[in-house]
Amino acid sequence: MLWRRRELRLETERLVLRPPVHGDWRAWAALREASAAFLQPWEPTWAPDHLTRRAFTARVYWAQRSVAQGTALPLFLLRREDGALLGAITLDNIRRGPAQSATTGYWIGEPYARQGYMREAVEAVVRHAFGPLDLSRIEAGCLPENTASRRLLERTGYKYEGVAQAYLQINGRWRNHVLYANLRHDRRGRTEAG
């Protein structure tokens, strides 16, 4: 399924989720910079130009291409009441054919953490993935000690599946990750051969 960037918009009680646009750069850079100490222990090492307008422009173009090609769904979380940028969530590596699956990734600015915003965003993306996108499986991984992320995944329907050794480089080191998956319930055990 292909989408146009302007048409893609998910809404929750308190949030609007939409792809990034060029005009988001200042709010994005300010939130990432203010939340750096909070975010960096859980993320790949930031490139020296991570917060620059040029790097953000490349990110916007990647988002536009990914949405148009149906390979990813990168969304910014905007608070409905005032339009404040709170974080982002991406449904990435969308795989079609027999897999019908994708990977979830997300971050939230420190001032907005632990207020239920990301839970709303994850639930909206899961509904969209299993509805209009017709996916069967959504995966996610996080560091074993990231209890907030693990709780979020478990509260939004993801089930623990195991540990991947040296899964991703996080903050400059290869790190193990705990893996979770959320399955579309009406497809469990069903095959075309039955």
GINOR-V842368 format. One record per residue. RES is the residue in three letters. PSI is psi as a letter, one per 20 degrees, with the letter a starting at -180 (none if undefined). OMEGA is omega in whole degrees, -180 to 180 (none if undefined). BURIAL is I if it has 9 or more other C-alpha atoms within 8 Angstrom, else O. Layout:
# GINOR-V842368
res=RES psi=PSI omega=OMEGA burial=BURIAL
res=RES psi=PSI omega=OMEGA burial=BURIAL
This chain:
# GINOR-V842368
res=MET psi=p omega=179 burial=O
res=LEU psi=q omega=180 burial=O
res=TRP psi=q omega=169 burial=I
res=ARG psi=q omega=-176 burial=O
res=ARG psi=g omega=-175 burial=I
res=ARG psi=h omega=-179 burial=O
res=GLU psi=i omega=-174 burial=O
res=LEU psi=o omega=-179 burial=I
res=ARG psi=p omega=175 burial=I
res=LEU psi=q omega=-179 burial=I
res=GLU psi=q omega=174 burial=I
res=THR psi=a omega=180 burial=I
res=GLU psi=g omega=-175 burial=O
res=ARG psi=i omega=-171 burial=I
res=LEU psi=q omega=164 burial=I
res=VAL psi=p omega=177 burial=I
res=LEU psi=p omega=179 burial=I
res=ARG psi=q omega=179 burial=I
res=PRO psi=q omega=178 burial=I
res=PRO psi=q omega=175 burial=I
res=VAL psi=r omega=-176 burial=O
res=HIS psi=h omega=-178 burial=O
res=GLY psi=i omega=179 burial=O
res=ASP psi=i omega=-170 burial=O
res=TRP psi=g omega=-176 burial=I
res=ARG psi=g omega=-180 burial=O
res=ALA psi=g omega=180 burial=O
res=TRP psi=g omega=-178 burial=I
res=ALA psi=g omega=180 burial=I
res=ALA psi=g omega=-179 burial=O
res=LEU psi=g omega=179 burial=I
res=ARG psi=g omega=-179 burial=I
res=GLU psi=g omega=-180 burial=O
res=ALA psi=h omega=-177 burial=I
res=SER psi=j omega=-173 burial=I
res=ALA psi=g omega=-178 burial=O
res=ALA psi=h omega=179 burial=O
res=PHE psi=h omega=-174 burial=O
res=LEU psi=h omega=-170 burial=I
res=GLN psi=h omega=177 burial=I
res=PRO psi=i omega=-174 burial=O
res=TRP psi=i omega=-172 burial=I
res=GLU psi=r omega=170 burial=I
res=PRO psi=q omega=180 burial=I
res=THR psi=p omega=180 burial=I
res=TRP psi=p omega=174 burial=O
res=ALA psi=q omega=180 burial=O
res=PRO psi=h omega=-179 burial=O
res=ASP psi=j omega=-173 burial=O
res=HIS psi=g omega=-174 burial=O
res=LEU psi=j omega=-176 burial=I
res=THR psi=q omega=177 burial=O
res=ARG psi=h omega=-179 burial=O
res=ARG psi=g omega=179 burial=O
res=ALA psi=h omega=179 burial=I
res=PHE psi=h omega=177 burial=I
res=THR psi=g omega=177 burial=I
res=ALA psi=h omega=179 burial=O
res=ARG psi=g omega=179 burial=O
res=VAL psi=g omega=179 burial=I
res=TYR psi=h omega=176 burial=O
res=TRP psi=g omega=-180 burial=O
res=ALA psi=g omega=-179 burial=I
res=GLN psi=g omega=179 burial=I
res=ARG psi=g omega=-177 burial=O
res=SER psi=g omega=178 burial=I
res=VAL psi=g omega=-179 burial=I
res=ALA psi=h omega=-178 burial=I
res=GLN psi=i omega=-180 burial=I
res=GLY psi=k omega=-178 burial=I
res=THR psi=i omega=179 burial=I
res=ALA psi=r omega=179 burial=I
res=LEU psi=n omega=180 burial=I
res=PRO psi=p omega=-175 burial=I
res=LEU psi=p omega=172 burial=I
res=PHE psi=q omega=177 burial=I
res=LEU psi=o omega=178 burial=I
res=LEU psi=p omega=179 burial=I
res=ARG psi=p omega=-176 burial=I
res=ARG psi=h omega=-173 burial=I
res=GLU psi=h omega=-177 burial=O
res=ASP psi=j omega=179 burial=O
res=GLY psi=j omega=-179 burial=O
res=ALA psi=p omega=175 burial=O
res=LEU psi=p omega=-176 burial=I
res=LEU psi=h omega=-176 burial=I
res=GLY psi=b omega=-179 burial=I
res=ALA psi=q omega=174 burial=I
res=ILE psi=q omega=-180 burial=I
res=THR psi=p omega=168 burial=I
res=LEU psi=o omega=-170 burial=I
res=ASP psi=r omega=179 burial=I
res=ASN psi=l omega=178 burial=I
res=ILE psi=p omega=-177 burial=I
res=ARG psi=p omega=-180 burial=I
res=ARG psi=a omega=-179 burial=O
res=GLY psi=b omega=-176 burial=O
res=PRO psi=h omega=-176 burial=O
res=ALA psi=g omega=-176 burial=O
res=GLN psi=l omega=-174 burial=I
res=SER psi=r omega=179 burial=I
res=ALA psi=r omega=180 burial=I
res=THR psi=p omega=179 burial=I
res=THR psi=p omega=172 burial=I
res=GLY psi=q omega=-176 burial=I
res=TYR psi=r omega=172 burial=O
res=TRP psi=q omega=176 burial=O
res=ILE psi=q omega=178 burial=I
res=GLY psi=q omega=-176 burial=I
res=GLU psi=g omega=-179 burial=I
res=PRO psi=i omega=-174 burial=O
res=TYR psi=j omega=-178 burial=I
res=ALA psi=q omega=175 burial=I
res=ARG psi=k omega=176 burial=O
res=GLN psi=j omega=177 burial=O
res=GLY psi=i omega=-179 burial=O
res=TYR psi=g omega=-177 burial=I
res=MET psi=h omega=176 burial=I
res=ARG psi=g omega=177 burial=I
res=GLU psi=g omega=-178 burial=I
res=ALA psi=g omega=180 burial=I
res=VAL psi=g omega=180 burial=I
res=GLU psi=h omega=178 burial=I
res=ALA psi=g omega=-180 burial=I
res=VAL psi=h omega=177 burial=I
res=VAL psi=g omega=178 burial=I
res=ARG psi=g omega=-179 burial=O
res=HIS psi=g omega=-179 burial=I
res=ALA psi=g omega=-177 burial=I
res=PHE psi=i omega=178 burial=I
res=GLY psi=d omega=-175 burial=O
res=PRO psi=h omega=-179 burial=O
res=LEU psi=i omega=178 burial=O
res=ASP psi=k omega=176 burial=O
res=LEU psi=r omega=-180 burial=I
res=SER psi=h omega=-174 burial=I
res=ARG psi=p omega=174 burial=I
res=ILE psi=p omega=-177 burial=I
res=GLU psi=q omega=175 burial=I
res=ALA psi=q omega=176 burial=I
res=GLY psi=q omega=177 burial=O
res=CYS psi=r omega=178 burial=I
res=LEU psi=q omega=-178 burial=I
res=PRO psi=h omega=-178 burial=I
res=GLU psi=i omega=179 burial=O
res=ASN psi=m omega=-174 burial=I
res=THR psi=h omega=179 burial=O
res=ALA psi=g omega=180 burial=O
res=SER psi=g omega=179 burial=O
res=ARG psi=g omega=178 burial=I
res=ARG psi=g omega=179 burial=O
res=LEU psi=g omega=-180 burial=I
res=LEU psi=g omega=-179 burial=I
res=GLU psi=h omega=-180 burial=I
res=ARG psi=i omega=-179 burial=O
res=THR psi=k omega=171 burial=I
res=GLY psi=j omega=177 burial=O
res=TYR psi=q omega=179 burial=I
res=LYS psi=q omega=178 burial=I
res=TYR psi=p omega=179 burial=I
res=GLU psi=i omega=180 burial=O
res=GLY psi=a omega=-178 burial=O
res=VAL psi=p omega=174 burial=O
res=ALA psi=p omega=-178 burial=I
res=GLN psi=p omega=177 burial=O
res=ALA psi=l omega=-171 burial=I
res=TYR psi=g omega=-178 burial=I
res=LEU psi=q omega=172 burial=I
res=GLN psi=o omega=-180 burial=I
res=ILE psi=p omega=178 burial=I
res=ASN psi=l omega=175 burial=I
res=GLY psi=j omega=-180 burial=O
res=ARG psi=q omega=173 burial=O
res=TRP psi=p omega=-174 burial=I
res=ARG psi=q omega=171 burial=I
res=ASN psi=q omega=176 burial=I
res=HIS psi=q omega=169 burial=I
res=VAL psi=p omega=-176 burial=I
res=LEU psi=p omega=179 burial=I
res=TYR psi=q omega=173 burial=I
res=ALA psi=q omega=175 burial=I
res=ASN psi=p omega=-176 burial=I
res=LEU psi=q omega=175 burial=I
res=ARG psi=o omega=-169 burial=I
res=HIS psi=h omega=-178 burial=O
res=ASP psi=j omega=179 burial=O
res=ARG psi=i omega=-177 burial=O
res=ARG psi=p omega=175 burial=O
res=GLY psi=i omega=-178 burial=O
res=ARG psi=p omega=175 burial=O
res=THR psi=r omega=178 burial=O
res=GLU psi=h omega=-175 burial=O
res=ALA psi=i omega=-171 burial=O
res=GLY psi=none omega=none burial=O
